[in-house]
Amino acid sequence: MVMKQIQKGELYEHLGGFLKSKGIELTEGSYSRKLEQSCGLMTEAINLSQQGLERAKNEIDEKLDRLRQVIHEKTAPKPPSPEPEAACAPNPPAEDPAAEAEKPTKKAGGSEPKRAPKKNATTPKRKRKAA
């Protein structure tokens, strides 16, 4: 929100109107000149402080945006990295068609011996009864 600047003499005029509504009229004299000077100084102080606050707000907003960006970069999910095996593996050599003919082929009926099933390590062992 941007505050409008106070114009020179505006504060003195409003003070004069306020005092007049209370039954006090400002007439030309030394005290009215001092009040006008004081209102001028106060106007400058208010305008300058408002400018400083606006500048400080903008700088804080910029720093907060940078902080949010750093937090976002640190906490954002990382993109999936390429498979190290696939990226580093060399291309397989082209096979010789003559070597293909010499390879033994599997016969239907499974000529390979069957293996015994592996024991499951997660199943508990049974206790033996003492005789």
OpenMM code with the backbone's topology and positions (N, CA, C; nanometers):
from openmm import Vec3, app, unit

residues = "MET VAL MET LYS GLN ILE GLN LYS GLY GLU LEU TYR GLU HIS LEU GLY GLY PHE LEU LYS SER LYS GLY ILE GLU LEU THR GLU GLY SER TYR SER ARG LYS LEU GLU GLN SER CYS GLY LEU MET THR GLU ALA ILE ASN LEU SER GLN GLN GLY LEU GLU ARG ALA LYS ASN GLU ILE ASP GLU LYS LEU ASP ARG LEU ARG GLN VAL ILE HIS GLU LYS THR ALA PRO LYS PRO PRO SER PRO GLU PRO GLU ALA ALA CYS ALA PRO ASN PRO PRO ALA GLU ASP PRO ALA ALA GLU ALA GLU LYS PRO THR LYS LYS ALA GLY GLY SER GLU PRO LYS ARG ALA PRO LYS LYS ASN ALA THR THR PRO LYS ARG LYS ARG LYS ALA ALA".split()
positions = [
    Vec3(0.0850, -0.1157, 0.0000),
    Vec3(0.0000, 0.0000, 0.0000),
    Vec3(0.0904, 0.1231, 0.0000),
    Vec3(0.0666, 0.2139, -0.0925),
    Vec3(0.1463, 0.3345, -0.1049),
    Vec3(0.0702, 0.4496, -0.0401),
    Vec3(0.1392, 0.5162, 0.0513),
    Vec3(0.0776, 0.6306, 0.1192),
    Vec3(0.1047, 0.7575, 0.0381),
    Vec3(0.0048, 0.8418, 0.0254),
    Vec3(0.0239, 0.9694, -0.0444),
    Vec3(0.1105, 1.0610, 0.0417),
    Vec3(0.1934, 1.1383, -0.0238),
    Vec3(0.2772, 1.2329, 0.0494),
    Vec3(0.1933, 1.3494, 0.0990),
    Vec3(0.2340, 1.4023, 0.2134),
    Vec3(0.1658, 1.5181, 0.2702),
    Vec3(0.2261, 1.6431, 0.2052),
    Vec3(0.1410, 1.7312, 0.1582),
    Vec3(0.1863, 1.8546, 0.0926),
    Vec3(0.2293, 1.9573, 0.1974),
    Vec3(0.3203, 2.0452, 0.1569),
    Vec3(0.3692, 2.1491, 0.2474),
    Vec3(0.2511, 2.2390, 0.2876),
    Vec3(0.2369, 2.2625, 0.4148),
    Vec3(0.1295, 2.3478, 0.4655),
    Vec3(-0.0008, 2.2736, 0.4921),
    Vec3(-0.0125, 2.1528, 0.4418),
    Vec3(-0.1377, 2.0775, 0.4572),
    Vec3(-0.1630, 2.0409, 0.6040),
    Vec3(-0.0599, 1.9999, 0.6726),
    Vec3(-0.0746, 1.9615, 0.8130),
    Vec3(-0.1121, 2.0833, 0.8984),
    Vec3(-0.0522, 2.1987, 0.8700),
    Vec3(-0.0830, 2.3217, 0.9446),
    Vec3(-0.2282, 2.3631, 0.9224),
    Vec3(-0.2746, 2.3505, 0.7979),
    Vec3(-0.4142, 2.3859, 0.7683),
    Vec3(-0.5106, 2.2949, 0.8445),
    Vec3(-0.4810, 2.1661, 0.8484),
    Vec3(-0.5686, 2.0725, 0.9201),
    Vec3(-0.5651, 2.0991, 1.0708),
    Vec3(-0.4462, 2.1325, 1.1218),
    Vec3(-0.4357, 2.1658, 1.2643),
    Vec3(-0.5172, 2.2915, 1.2956),
    Vec3(-0.5074, 2.3913, 1.2063),
    Vec3(-0.5862, 2.5146, 1.2254),
    Vec3(-0.7356, 2.4854, 1.2244),
    Vec3(-0.7804, 2.4015, 1.1334),
    Vec3(-0.9226, 2.3649, 1.1279),
    Vec3(-0.9662, 2.2889, 1.2519),
    Vec3(-0.8809, 2.1989, 1.3003),
    Vec3(-0.9131, 2.1238, 1.4216),
    Vec3(-0.9251, 2.2172, 1.5420),
    Vec3(-0.8273, 2.3072, 1.5562),
    Vec3(-0.8310, 2.3999, 1.6699),
    Vec3(-0.9505, 2.4947, 1.6612),
    Vec3(-0.9876, 2.5352, 1.5391),
    Vec3(-1.1024, 2.6242, 1.5217),
    Vec3(-1.2308, 2.5539, 1.5652),
    Vec3(-1.2419, 2.4205, 1.5360),
    Vec3(-1.3624, 2.3460, 1.5769),
    Vec3(-1.3703, 2.3341, 1.7289),
    Vec3(-1.2572, 2.3491, 1.7972),
    Vec3(-1.2540, 2.3436, 1.9437),
    Vec3(-1.2647, 2.4819, 2.0073),
    Vec3(-1.2777, 2.5850, 1.9211),
    Vec3(-1.2953, 2.7206, 1.9733),
    Vec3(-1.1664, 2.7997, 1.9827),
    Vec3(-1.0566, 2.7506, 1.9250),
    Vec3(-0.9293, 2.8228, 1.9278),
    Vec3(-0.8962, 2.8652, 1.7862),
    Vec3(-0.8755, 2.9977, 1.7676),
    Vec3(-0.8430, 3.0466, 1.6343),
    Vec3(-0.6968, 3.0890, 1.6324),
    Vec3(-0.6248, 3.0407, 1.5281),
    Vec3(-0.4842, 3.0773, 1.5132),
    Vec3(-0.4768, 3.2121, 1.4416),
    Vec3(-0.4177, 3.3102, 1.5047),
    Vec3(-0.3988, 3.4416, 1.4434),
    Vec3(-0.2505, 3.4599, 1.4146),
    Vec3(-0.2186, 3.5597, 1.3286),
    Vec3(-0.0791, 3.5869, 1.2972),
    Vec3(-0.0062, 3.6227, 1.4252),
    Vec3(0.1067, 3.5586, 1.4416),
    Vec3(0.1879, 3.5879, 1.5598),
    Vec3(0.3049, 3.4914, 1.5657),
    Vec3(0.3858, 3.5082, 1.6689),
    Vec3(0.5062, 3.4265, 1.6800),
    Vec3(0.4735, 3.2796, 1.7062),
    Vec3(0.3725, 3.2528, 1.7874),
    Vec3(0.3386, 3.1123, 1.8162),
    Vec3(0.2793, 3.0418, 1.6954),
    Vec3(0.2025, 3.1140, 1.6122),
    Vec3(0.1454, 3.0504, 1.4929),
    Vec3(0.2541, 3.0209, 1.3896),
    Vec3(0.3587, 3.1130, 1.3809),
    Vec3(0.4702, 3.0855, 1.2898),
    Vec3(0.5499, 2.9630, 1.3362),
    Vec3(0.5701, 2.9517, 1.4668),
    Vec3(0.6421, 2.8356, 1.5202),
    Vec3(0.5628, 2.7069, 1.4960),
    Vec3(0.4314, 2.7142, 1.5121),
    Vec3(0.3474, 2.5960, 1.4830),
    Vec3(0.3573, 2.5585, 1.3355),
    Vec3(0.3581, 2.6575, 1.2469),
    Vec3(0.3678, 2.6306, 1.1027),
    Vec3(0.5036, 2.5679, 1.0687),
    Vec3(0.6123, 2.6175, 1.1303),
    Vec3(0.7442, 2.5590, 1.1080),
    Vec3(0.7495, 2.4144, 1.1597),
    Vec3(0.6910, 2.3931, 1.2764),
    Vec3(0.6889, 2.2584, 1.3350),
    Vec3(0.6093, 2.1617, 1.2481),
    Vec3(0.4971, 2.2092, 1.1950),
    Vec3(0.4170, 2.1243, 1.1060),
    Vec3(0.4927, 2.0945, 0.9777),
    Vec3(0.5727, 2.1906, 0.9284),
    Vec3(0.6543, 2.1680, 0.8088),
    Vec3(0.7603, 2.0608, 0.8345),
    Vec3(0.8268, 2.0706, 0.9498),
    Vec3(0.9276, 1.9694, 0.9853),
    Vec3(0.8640, 1.8309, 1.0008),
    Vec3(0.7483, 1.8295, 1.0630),
    Vec3(0.6792, 1.7013, 1.0817),
    Vec3(0.6367, 1.6430, 0.9473),
    Vec3(0.5936, 1.7260, 0.8546),
    Vec3(0.5553, 1.6807, 0.7206),
    Vec3(0.6743, 1.6173, 0.6501),
    Vec3(0.7911, 1.6839, 0.6565),
    Vec3(0.9113, 1.6282, 0.5945),
    Vec3(0.9506, 1.4958, 0.6586),
    Vec3(0.9455, 1.4904, 0.7912),
    Vec3(0.9829, 1.3670, 0.8619),
    Vec3(0.8895, 1.2521, 0.8240),
    Vec3(0.7603, 1.2811, 0.8158),
    Vec3(0.6631, 1.1765, 0.7798),
    Vec3(0.6869, 1.1275, 0.6378),
    Vec3(0.7072, 1.2216, 0.5438),
    Vec3(0.7287, 1.1834, 0.4035),
    Vec3(0.8574, 1.1028, 0.3864),
    Vec3(0.9669, 1.1471, 0.4521),
    Vec3(1.0937, 1.0749, 0.4401),
    Vec3(1.0861, 0.9360, 0.5048),
    Vec3(1.0216, 0.9281, 0.6191),
    Vec3(1.0106, 0.7964, 0.6843),
    Vec3(0.9238, 0.7021, 0.6016),
    Vec3(0.8223, 0.7579, 0.5377),
    Vec3(0.7373, 0.6745, 0.4516),
    Vec3(0.8163, 0.6202, 0.3330),
    Vec3(0.9032, 0.7045, 0.2743),
    Vec3(0.9876, 0.6606, 0.1636),
    Vec3(1.0853, 0.5515, 0.2107),
    Vec3(1.1441, 0.5721, 0.3288),
    Vec3(1.2371, 0.4729, 0.3837),
    Vec3(1.1689, 0.3409, 0.4119),
    Vec3(1.0478, 0.3474, 0.4657),
    Vec3(0.9728, 0.2245, 0.4930),
    Vec3(0.9377, 0.1511, 0.3639),
    Vec3(0.9014, 0.2253, 0.2625),
    Vec3(0.8674, 0.1637, 0.1330),
    Vec3(0.9903, 0.0951, 0.0729),
    Vec3(1.1067, 0.1627, 0.0808),
    Vec3(1.2308, 0.1044, 0.0290),
    Vec3(1.2683, -0.0208, 0.1087),
    Vec3(1.2570, -0.0127, 0.2408),
    Vec3(1.2890, -0.1289, 0.3252),
    Vec3(1.1946, -0.2454, 0.2960),
    Vec3(1.0667, -0.2155, 0.2752),
    Vec3(0.9697, -0.3212, 0.2427),
    Vec3(1.0075, -0.3905, 0.1119),
    Vec3(1.0461, -0.3116, 0.0110),
    Vec3(1.0851, -0.3698, -0.1176),
    Vec3(1.2083, -0.4590, -0.1040),
    Vec3(1.3074, -0.4145, -0.0261),
    Vec3(1.4279, -0.4952, -0.0060),
    Vec3(1.3964, -0.6235, 0.0693),
    Vec3(1.3113, -0.6144, 0.1691),
    Vec3(1.2725, -0.7337, 0.2447),
    Vec3(1.1984, -0.8316, 0.1545),
    Vec3(1.1092, -0.7791, 0.0703),
    Vec3(1.0363, -0.8660, -0.0229),
    Vec3(1.1315, -0.9381, -0.1179),
    Vec3(1.2329, -0.8661, -0.1688),
    Vec3(1.3304, -0.9282, -0.2594),
    Vec3(1.4089, -1.0379, -0.1881),
    Vec3(1.4519, -1.0104, -0.0644),
    Vec3(1.5287, -1.1099, 0.0109),
    Vec3(1.4427, -1.2303, 0.0458),
    Vec3(1.3162, -1.2070, 0.0780),
    Vec3(1.2258, -1.3193, 0.1062),
    Vec3(1.2052, -1.4047, -0.0181),
    Vec3(1.1925, -1.3402, -0.1338),
    Vec3(1.1780, -1.4157, -0.2588),
    Vec3(1.3013, -1.5018, -0.2849),
    Vec3(1.4207, -1.4450, -0.2613),
    Vec3(1.5433, -1.5239, -0.2794),
    Vec3(1.5487, -1.6401, -0.1802),
    Vec3(1.5072, -1.6132, -0.0560),
    Vec3(1.5061, -1.7184, 0.0456),
    Vec3(1.4087, -1.8290, 0.0077),
    Vec3(1.2907, -1.7922, -0.0397),
    Vec3(1.1930, -1.8920, -0.0837),
    Vec3(1.2475, -1.9752, -0.1993),
    Vec3(1.3194, -1.9103, -0.2916),
    Vec3(1.3761, -1.9817, -0.4057),
    Vec3(1.4815, -2.0820, -0.3593),
    Vec3(1.5665, -2.0411, -0.2640),
    Vec3(1.6695, -2.1318, -0.2126),
    Vec3(1.6046, -2.2500, -0.1424),
    Vec3(1.5025, -2.2234, -0.0611),
    Vec3(1.4323, -2.3320, 0.0083),
    Vec3(1.3687, -2.4257, -0.0929),
    Vec3(1.3084, -2.3699, -0.1964),
    Vec3(1.2450, -2.4524, -0.3000),
    Vec3(1.3483, -2.5409, -0.3690),
    Vec3(1.4645, -2.4833, -0.4025),
    Vec3(1.5681, -2.5611, -0.4707),
    Vec3(1.6227, -2.6719, -0.3820),
    Vec3(1.6352, -2.6448, -0.2513),
    Vec3(1.6902, -2.7455, -0.1598),
    Vec3(1.5903, -2.8566, -0.1294),
    Vec3(1.4609, -2.8242, -0.1283),
    Vec3(1.3602, -2.9233, -0.0890),
    Vec3(1.2856, -2.9846, -0.2059),
    Vec3(1.3079, -2.9359, -0.3266),
    Vec3(1.2370, -2.9902, -0.4431),
    Vec3(1.2844, -3.1332, -0.4691),
    Vec3(1.1935, -3.2206, -0.5149),
    Vec3(1.2349, -3.3574, -0.5451),
    Vec3(1.3366, -3.3569, -0.6581),
    Vec3(1.4369, -3.4399, -0.6423),
    Vec3(1.5424, -3.4473, -0.7426),
    Vec3(1.4919, -3.5252, -0.8634),
    Vec3(1.5315, -3.4857, -0.9837),
    Vec3(1.4903, -3.5593, -1.1034),
    Vec3(1.5565, -3.6969, -1.1033),
    Vec3(1.4891, -3.7973, -1.1607),
    Vec3(1.5483, -3.9309, -1.1619),
    Vec3(1.6777, -3.9302, -1.2416),
    Vec3(1.7811, -3.9916, -1.1821),
    Vec3(1.9096, -3.9958, -1.2513),
    Vec3(1.9100, -4.1145, -1.3472),
    Vec3(1.9847, -4.1061, -1.4559),
    Vec3(1.9891, -4.2178, -1.5511),
    Vec3(2.0513, -4.3393, -1.4847),
    Vec3(2.0090, -4.4566, -1.5302),
    Vec3(2.0609, -4.5809, -1.4752),
    Vec3(2.2120, -4.5857, -1.4974),
    Vec3(2.2911, -4.6045, -1.3919),
    Vec3(2.4354, -4.6043, -1.4105),
    Vec3(2.4831, -4.7245, -1.4916),
    Vec3(2.4147, -4.8378, -1.4776),
    Vec3(2.4549, -4.9570, -1.5527),
    Vec3(2.4281, -4.9369, -1.7021),
    Vec3(2.3124, -4.8811, -1.7350),
    Vec3(2.2750, -4.8626, -1.8747),
    Vec3(2.3618, -4.7548, -1.9389),
    Vec3(2.3947, -4.6525, -1.8620),
    Vec3(2.4728, -4.5435, -1.9174),
    Vec3(2.6188, -4.5843, -1.9385),
    Vec3(2.6710, -4.6715, -1.8527),
    Vec3(2.8120, -4.7079, -1.8593),
    Vec3(2.8365, -4.8371, -1.9367),
    Vec3(2.7343, -4.9162, -1.9621),
    Vec3(2.7536, -5.0462, -2.0270),
    Vec3(2.7884, -5.0265, -2.1741),
    Vec3(2.8918, -5.0973, -2.2211),
    Vec3(2.9258, -5.0863, -2.3632),
    Vec3(2.8249, -5.1626, -2.4470),
    Vec3(2.8198, -5.1288, -2.5740),
    Vec3(2.7286, -5.1980, -2.6648),
    Vec3(2.7733, -5.3434, -2.6781),
    Vec3(2.6786, -5.4398, -2.6759),
    Vec3(2.7180, -5.5800, -2.6896),
    Vec3(2.7744, -5.6051, -2.8292),
    Vec3(2.8738, -5.6936, -2.8383),
    Vec3(2.9324, -5.7208, -2.9699),
    Vec3(2.8325, -5.7939, -3.0588),
    Vec3(2.8415, -5.7664, -3.1864),
    Vec3(2.7534, -5.8335, -3.2819),
    Vec3(2.7937, -5.9813, -3.2897),
    Vec3(2.6946, -6.0674, -3.2843),
    Vec3(2.7249, -6.2111, -3.2838),
    Vec3(2.7445, -6.2625, -3.4262),
    Vec3(2.8294, -6.3611, -3.4339),
    Vec3(2.8638, -6.4227, -3.5623),
    Vec3(2.7542, -6.5218, -3.5978),
    Vec3(2.6936, -6.5157, -3.7156),
    Vec3(2.5887, -6.6108, -3.7514),
    Vec3(2.6396, -6.7551, -3.7534),
    Vec3(2.7656, -6.7775, -3.7790),
    Vec3(2.8198, -6.9138, -3.7799),
    Vec3(2.8242, -6.9679, -3.6378),
    Vec3(2.8491, -6.8801, -3.5388),
    Vec3(2.8537, -6.9239, -3.3999),
    Vec3(2.7137, -6.9607, -3.3521),
    Vec3(2.6127, -6.8960, -3.4050),
    Vec3(2.4747, -6.9265, -3.3690),
    Vec3(2.4402, -7.0706, -3.4057),
    Vec3(2.4868, -7.1163, -3.5170),
    Vec3(2.4553, -7.2512, -3.5636),
    Vec3(2.5217, -7.3558, -3.4740),
    Vec3(2.6351, -7.3246, -3.4120),
    Vec3(2.7071, -7.4214, -3.3303),
    Vec3(2.6529, -7.4293, -3.1889),
    Vec3(2.5753, -7.3324, -3.1449),
    Vec3(2.5230, -7.3339, -3.0071),
    Vec3(2.4248, -7.4483, -2.9913),
    Vec3(2.4309, -7.5182, -2.8748),
    Vec3(2.3334, -7.6252, -2.8516),
    Vec3(2.1963, -7.5648, -2.8256),
    Vec3(2.0961, -7.6279, -2.8773),
    Vec3(1.9600, -7.5802, -2.8581),
    Vec3(1.8940, -7.6652, -2.7517),
    Vec3(1.7976, -7.6051, -2.6812),
    Vec3(1.7257, -7.6779, -2.5776),
    Vec3(1.6258, -7.7715, -2.6442),
    Vec3(1.6192, -7.8890, -2.5868),
    Vec3(1.5221, -7.9860, -2.6385),
    Vec3(1.3955, -7.9755, -2.5572),
    Vec3(1.2863, -8.0060, -2.6201),
    Vec3(1.1591, -8.0087, -2.5496),
    Vec3(1.1611, -8.1253, -2.4542),
    Vec3(1.1084, -8.1094, -2.3376),
    Vec3(1.1061, -8.2192, -2.2410),
    Vec3(1.2041, -8.1915, -2.1286),
    Vec3(1.2851, -8.0917, -2.1398),
    Vec3(1.3728, -8.0490, -2.0320),
    Vec3(1.4783, -8.1512, -1.9980),
    Vec3(1.5873, -8.1546, -2.0681),
    Vec3(1.6930, -8.2494, -2.0413),
    Vec3(1.7787, -8.2073, -1.9222),
    Vec3(1.7588, -8.0867, -1.8725),
    Vec3(1.8369, -8.0416, -1.7577),
    Vec3(1.7820, -8.1041, -1.6311),
    Vec3(1.8694, -8.1396, -1.5348),
    Vec3(1.8203, -8.1987, -1.4090),
    Vec3(1.7464, -8.0933, -1.3266),
    Vec3(1.6464, -8.1396, -1.2561),
    Vec3(1.5696, -8.0486, -1.1711),
    Vec3(1.6442, -8.0282, -1.0408),
    Vec3(1.6381, -7.9096, -0.9907),
    Vec3(1.7048, -7.8773, -0.8654),
    Vec3(1.6042, -7.8847, -0.7526),
    Vec3(1.6552, -7.9161, -0.6334),
    Vec3(1.5679, -7.9203, -0.5159),
    Vec3(1.5304, -7.7778, -0.4794),
    Vec3(1.4086, -7.7561, -0.4331),
    Vec3(1.3684, -7.6197, -0.3964),
    Vec3(1.4520, -7.5699, -0.2785),
    Vec3(1.4821, -7.4425, -0.2805),
    Vec3(1.5608, -7.3840, -0.1730),
    Vec3(1.4744, -7.3709, -0.0496),
    Vec3(1.5399, -7.3838, 0.0670),
    Vec3(1.4673, -7.3678, 0.1928),
    Vec3(1.4443, -7.2193, 0.2166),
    Vec3(1.3274, -7.1925, 0.2682),
    Vec3(1.2914, -7.0551, 0.2953),
    Vec3(1.3539, -7.0146, 0.4287),
    Vec3(1.4374, -6.9163, 0.4283),
    Vec3(1.5080, -6.8761, 0.5491),
    Vec3(1.4169, -6.8036, 0.6466),
    Vec3(1.3005, -6.7627, 0.6022),
    Vec3(1.2128, -6.6854, 0.6902),
    Vec3(1.1214, -6.7742, 0.7730),
    Vec3(1.1096, -6.9032, 0.7394),
    Vec3(1.0207, -6.9905, 0.8167),
    Vec3(1.0962, -7.0383, 0.9407),
    Vec3(1.0283, -7.0416, 1.0557),
    Vec3(1.0962, -7.0841, 1.1794),
    Vec3(1.1236, -7.2345, 1.1761),
    Vec3(1.2311, -7.2746, 1.2418),
    Vec3(1.2673, -7.4174, 1.2500),
    Vec3(1.1831, -7.4813, 1.3589),
    Vec3(1.1479, -7.6087, 1.3368),
    Vec3(1.0677, -7.6802, 1.4355),
    Vec3(1.1600, -7.7402, 1.5413),
    Vec3(1.1095, -7.7403, 1.6627),
    Vec3(1.1867, -7.8006, 1.7717),
    Vec3(1.1649, -7.9515, 1.7708),
    Vec3(1.2708, -8.0197, 1.8006),
    Vec3(1.2604, -8.1653, 1.8083),
    Vec3(1.2170, -8.2053, 1.9490),
    Vec3(1.1391, -8.3094, 1.9542),
    Vec3(1.0951, -8.3600, 2.0865),
    Vec3(1.2039, -8.4472, 2.1428),
    Vec3(1.2276, -8.4349, 2.2699),
    Vec3(1.3274, -8.5184, 2.3359),
    Vec3(1.2655, -8.6541, 2.3655),
    Vec3(1.3411, -8.7645, 2.3416),
    Vec3(1.2880, -8.8996, 2.3612),
    Vec3(1.3090, -8.9499, 2.4987),
] * unit.nanometer
topology = app.Topology()
chain = topology.addChain("A")
for resn in residues:
    res = topology.addResidue(resn, chain)
    for name in ("N", "CA", "C"):
        topology.addAtom(name, app.Element.getBySymbol(name[0]), res)
